[in-house]
Amino acid sequence: MTTQPWYRQFWPWFLIVLPGTVVIASLYTVYLANLHADDMVVDDYYKRGLSINRELDRERRAEALAITAELQHDGRVIRMFVTGNVDASQLRLTFSHPMEADRDITIPLAKIAPQIYEGMLPTPPKGYWHWVLDPGAGSDWRIVGEQRF
């Protein structure tokens, strides 16, 4: 009786393919995990925690100045109705996605009428977003809100 070499038999290849498939599937899983990494954890959590007090002070300053804002949207057009003592010619509106930091958007809002500011979004957002309105870098007040598009 003649025996075939091992590479011509079924069972060795069957036993090699099973672990090989698991290795390939685990490498693909690692690739997917890195591709869709969770943005909720920040690297500099200590510095971020220290800056929260400054942000809260800016929100309290807006309350003390009786500054409020109401956001309206129509597709890509964003209109902000601001009440209070705000005389800036331009405001900054930052939309933050709750889960994906790479989707955050900052747009300038130009004053089109007394207490009315308007700007354009690059694309109409969908879903739930947090927003921050302030006069720009180094400002002493800010207003925060939430919006579902």
C-alpha positions in Angstrom: 0.0 0.0 0.0 1.4 3.4 -1.0 0.7 6.4 1.2 0.4 9.9 -0.1 2.6 12.7 1.1 1.1 14.7 4.0 0.3 17.8 1.8 -1.9 15.7 -0.4 -4.2 14.5 2.4 -7.3 16.2 3.7 -6.9 16.2 7.5 -3.6 18.2 7.8 -5.0 21.0 5.7 -8.3 20.9 7.6 -6.3 21.3 10.9 -4.2 24.1 9.4 -7.2 26.1 8.0 -9.1 26.3 11.3 -6.5 28.1 13.4 -5.5 30.1 10.3 -9.1 31.4 9.9 -9.1 32.4 13.6 -5.8 34.4 13.2 -7.2 36.2 10.1 -10.5 37.0 11.9 -8.7 38.3 15.0 -6.4 40.6 12.9 -9.5 42.0 11.1 -11.1 42.6 14.5 -8.0 44.5 15.7 -8.2 46.6 12.4 -11.9 47.4 13.0 -11.3 48.3 16.6 -8.5 50.8 15.6 -10.5 52.2 12.7 -13.6 53.0 14.9 -11.8 53.9 18.1 -13.8 55.4 20.9 -13.4 59.2 21.3 -14.9 59.5 24.7 -11.6 58.9 26.5 -9.2 61.8 26.3 -5.4 61.5 26.8 -5.0 64.7 28.9 -7.9 64.1 31.3 -6.2 65.9 34.1 -5.7 69.1 32.2 -9.2 68.8 30.8 -10.6 68.5 34.3 -8.8 71.6 35.4 -10.1 73.6 32.5 -13.8 72.7 33.4 -13.8 75.3 36.2 -12.8 78.0 33.7 -15.6 76.9 31.3 -18.1 76.9 34.2 -17.0 80.5 35.1 -17.7 81.6 31.5 -21.2 80.1 31.6 -21.9 81.9 35.0 -20.6 85.1 33.4 -23.2 84.7 30.6 -25.9 84.2 33.2 -24.8 87.3 35.1 -24.9 89.3 31.9 -28.4 87.8 31.1 -27.2 86.5 27.8 -29.3 83.8 26.3 -29.5 82.2 22.8 -32.0 80.2 20.8 -30.9 78.2 17.8 -32.9 77.7 14.7 -31.9 75.7 11.6 -33.2 75.3 8.1 -31.0 72.7 6.4 -27.6 74.1 6.2 -28.5 77.6 7.5 -28.1 78.2 11.2 -29.7 81.2 12.8 -29.0 82.2 16.4 -31.3 84.6 18.3 -29.2 86.2 21.1 -30.7 88.3 23.9 -28.7 90.3 26.4 -25.8 92.8 26.1 -24.0 91.3 23.0 -22.6 93.7 20.5 -20.1 91.5 18.7 -20.1 91.6 14.9 -19.4 87.9 14.8 -19.9 84.9 17.1 -18.4 81.4 17.0 -20.7 78.4 17.1 -19.2 75.0 17.8 -21.1 71.8 17.3 -19.8 68.8 19.2 -20.9 65.3 18.4 -21.4 63.3 21.7 -19.5 60.3 20.5 -17.2 61.2 17.6 -14.8 64.1 18.0 -13.8 64.0 14.4 -17.3 65.1 13.4 -17.1 68.4 15.4 -17.8 71.6 13.5 -17.0 75.2 14.2 -18.7 77.9 12.2 -18.6 81.7 12.3 -21.9 83.5 12.7 -22.2 86.9 11.2 -24.5 89.6 12.6 -27.4 90.1 10.1 -29.7 92.2 12.4 -29.7 93.3 16.0 -29.4 90.2 18.2 -29.6 87.9 15.2 -26.6 85.9 13.9 -26.4 83.6 10.9 -24.0 81.1 9.4 -23.8 78.1 7.0 -23.0 74.5 7.8 -20.8 72.6 5.4 -23.3 69.7 5.4 -26.7 69.4 7.2 -26.0 67.5 10.4 -28.1 64.6 11.6 -28.7 63.3 15.0 -28.0 64.8 18.4 -25.4 67.5 18.9 -24.1 69.7 21.7 -23.3 73.3 20.8 -21.3 76.2 22.4 -21.8 79.8 21.4 -19.1 82.4 22.3 -17.5 85.5 20.9 -14.3 83.7 20.1 -10.9 82.8 21.7 -10.2 84.5 25.0 -13.9 85.5 25.6 -15.3 85.9 29.1 -18.7 84.3 28.4 -20.2 81.3 26.6 -23.6 79.6 26.2 -24.1 75.9 25.9 -27.0 74.0 24.5 -28.2 70.8 22.8 -29.9 70.3 19.4 -31.4 67.4 17.6 -31.4 67.7 13.8 
